[in-house]
């Protein structure tokens, strides 16, 4: 995941609404559960500018691309476990 993040976003600080989708797509293509990848990204949400929008776009991607899409975040953008 770290290698995919480096390739798609560069760093947590550079994650955007656009490149987070690329990150999740790459995880999926590498047979890494995108929900797991999103949970890993969410653990670092304090480093991600505009996390509220990035998490919203990420969740929409998960819901549209996986059969088990589920909510990971509460209204404040905190990870639900």
Phi and psi in degrees as GROMACS dihedral restraints (atoms count N, CA, C in turn):
[ dihedral_restraints ]
;  ai    aj    ak    al  type     phi  dphi    fc
    3     4     5     6     1   -61.3    20    10
    4     5     6     7     1   -39.6    20    10
    6     7     8     9     1   -66.4    20    10
    7     8     9    10     1   -40.7    20    10
    9    10    11    12     1   -65.4    20    10
   10    11    12    13     1   -42.9    20    10
   12    13    14    15     1   -59.2    20    10
   13    14    15    16     1   -45.5    20    10
   15    16    17    18     1   -60.1    20    10
   16    17    18    19     1   -40.6    20    10
   18    19    20    21     1   -73.2    20    10
   19    20    21    22     1   -38.0    20    10
   21    22    23    24     1   -93.4    20    10
   22    23    24    25     1   -38.7    20    10
   24    25    26    27     1  -113.0    20    10
   25    26    27    28     1   -27.8    20    10
   27    28    29    30     1    92.8    20    10
   28    29    30    31     1   -52.8    20    10
   30    31    32    33     1  -161.2    20    10
   31    32    33    34     1   169.3    20    10
   33    34    35    36     1   -59.3    20    10
   34    35    36    37     1   -39.2    20    10
   36    37    38    39     1   -63.4    20    10
   37    38    39    40     1   -20.3    20    10
   39    40    41    42     1  -102.1    20    10
   40    41    42    43     1     6.7    20    10
   42    43    44    45     1   -68.9    20    10
   43    44    45    46     1   129.7    20    10
   45    46    47    48     1  -127.3    20    10
   46    47    48    49     1   174.8    20    10
   48    49    50    51     1   -59.8    20    10
   49    50    51    52     1   -32.7    20    10
   51    52    53    54     1   -79.1    20    10
   52    53    54    55     1   -53.1    20    10
   54    55    56    57     1   -76.9    20    10
   55    56    57    58     1   -15.4    20    10
   57    58    59    60     1   -68.1    20    10
   58    59    60    61     1   -32.8    20    10
   60    61    62    63     1   -67.0    20    10
   61    62    63    64     1   -38.6    20    10
   63    64    65    66     1   -64.5    20    10
   64    65    66    67     1   -41.6    20    10
   66    67    68    69     1   -58.3    20    10
   67    68    69    70     1   -49.2    20    10
   69    70    71    72     1   -64.4    20    10
   70    71    72    73     1   -38.2    20    10
   72    73    74    75     1   -63.3    20    10
   73    74    75    76     1   -44.1    20    10
   75    76    77    78     1   -63.1    20    10
   76    77    78    79     1   -41.4    20    10
   78    79    80    81     1   -58.2    20    10
   79    80    81    82     1   -47.5    20    10
   81    82    83    84     1   -59.3    20    10
   82    83    84    85     1   -45.0    20    10
   84    85    86    87     1   -66.8    20    10
   85    86    87    88     1   -26.0    20    10
   87    88    89    90     1   -91.2    20    10
   88    89    90    91     1    10.7    20    10
   90    91    92    93     1    61.3    20    10
   91    92    93    94     1    34.2    20    10
   93    94    95    96     1  -106.6    20    10
   94    95    96    97     1   128.4    20    10
   96    97    98    99     1   -54.7    20    10
   97    98    99   100     1   116.7    20    10
   99   100   101   102     1   -59.3    20    10
  100   101   102   103     1   -30.7    20    10
  102   103   104   105     1   -66.6    20    10
  103   104   105   106     1   -38.1    20    10
  105   106   107   108     1   -64.5    20    10
  106   107   108   109     1   -43.0    20    10
  108   109   110   111     1   -62.2    20    10
  109   110   111   112     1   -41.8    20    10
  111   112   113   114     1   -65.2    20    10
  112   113   114   115     1   -39.8    20    10
  114   115   116   117     1   -61.7    20    10
  115   116   117   118     1   -39.9    20    10
  117   118   119   120     1   -64.4    20    10
  118   119   120   121     1   -45.0    20    10
  120   121   122   123     1   -60.4    20    10
  121   122   123   124     1   -45.0    20    10
  123   124   125   126     1   -61.0    20    10
  124   125   126   127     1   -29.1    20    10
  126   127   128   129     1   -62.9    20    10
  127   128   129   130     1   -19.2    20    10
  129   130   131   132     1  -111.9    20    10
  130   131   132   133     1    23.6    20    10
  132   133   134   135     1   -60.7    20    10
  133   134   135   136     1   -25.2    20    10
  135   136   137   138     1   -65.6    20    10
  136   137   138   139     1   -22.0    20    10
  138   139   140   141     1   -88.7    20    10
  139   140   141   142     1   -10.7    20    10
  141   142   143   144     1   -99.5    20    10
  142   143   144   145     1   113.5    20    10
  144   145   146   147     1   -62.3    20    10
  145   146   147   148     1   145.1    20    10
  147   148   149   150     1    58.2    20    10
  148   149   150   151     1    39.8    20    10
  150   151   152   153     1   -55.2    20    10
  151   152   153   154     1   -37.0    20    10
  153   154   155   156     1   -57.3    20    10
  154   155   156   157     1   -46.3    20    10
  156   157   158   159     1   -72.9    20    10
  157   158   159   160     1   -39.7    20    10
  159   160   161   162     1   -61.7    20    10
  160   161   162   163     1   -42.8    20    10
  162   163   164   165     1   -68.1    20    10
  163   164   165   166     1   -37.1    20    10
  165   166   167   168     1   -63.4    20    10
  166   167   168   169     1   -47.7    20    10
  168   169   170   171     1   -63.2    20    10
  169   170   171   172     1   -40.9    20    10
  171   172   173   174     1   -61.3    20    10
  172   173   174   175     1   -45.4    20    10
  174   175   176   177     1   -65.3    20    10
  175   176   177   178     1   -38.5    20    10
  177   178   179   180     1   -62.6    20    10
  178   179   180   181     1   -40.1    20    10
  180   181   182   183     1   -63.0    20    10
  181   182   183   184     1   -46.5    20    10
  183   184   185   186     1   -58.7    20    10
  184   185   186   187     1   -47.6    20    10
  186   187   188   189     1   -63.9    20    10
  187   188   189   190     1   -32.1    20    10
  189   190   191   192     1   -85.5    20    10
  190   191   192   193     1   -18.3    20    10
  192   193   194   195     1  -119.5    20    10
  193   194   195   196     1    -3.8    20    10
  195   196   197   198     1  -127.9    20    10
  196   197   198   199     1   154.3    20    10
  198   199   200   201     1   -80.7    20    10
  199   200   201   202     1   -14.5    20    10
  201   202   203   204     1  -118.9    20    10
  202   203   204   205     1    29.4    20    10
  204   205   206   207     1   -51.9    20    10
  205   206   207   208     1   133.9    20    10
  207   208   209   210     1  -149.0    20    10
  208   209   210   211     1   160.6    20    10
  210   211   212   213     1   -72.5    20    10
  211   212   213   214     1   131.0    20    10
  213   214   215   216     1  -106.8    20    10
  214   215   216   217     1   -15.5    20    10
  216   217   218   219     1  -127.1    20    10
  217   218   219   220     1   147.0    20    10
  219   220   221   222     1   -89.8    20    10
  220   221   222   223     1  -174.0    20    10
  222   223   224   225     1   -62.8    20    10
  223   224   225   226     1   -24.1    20    10
  225   226   227   228     1   -87.3    20    10
  226   227   228   229     1    -1.1    20    10
  228   229   230   231     1    86.4    20    10
  229   230   231   232     1    11.3    20    10
  231   232   233   234     1   -81.5    20    10
  232   233   234   235     1   147.1    20    10
  234   235   236   237     1   -70.8    20    10
  235   236   237   238     1   133.3    20    10
  237   238   239   240     1  -100.0    20    10
  238   239   240   241     1   132.7    20    10
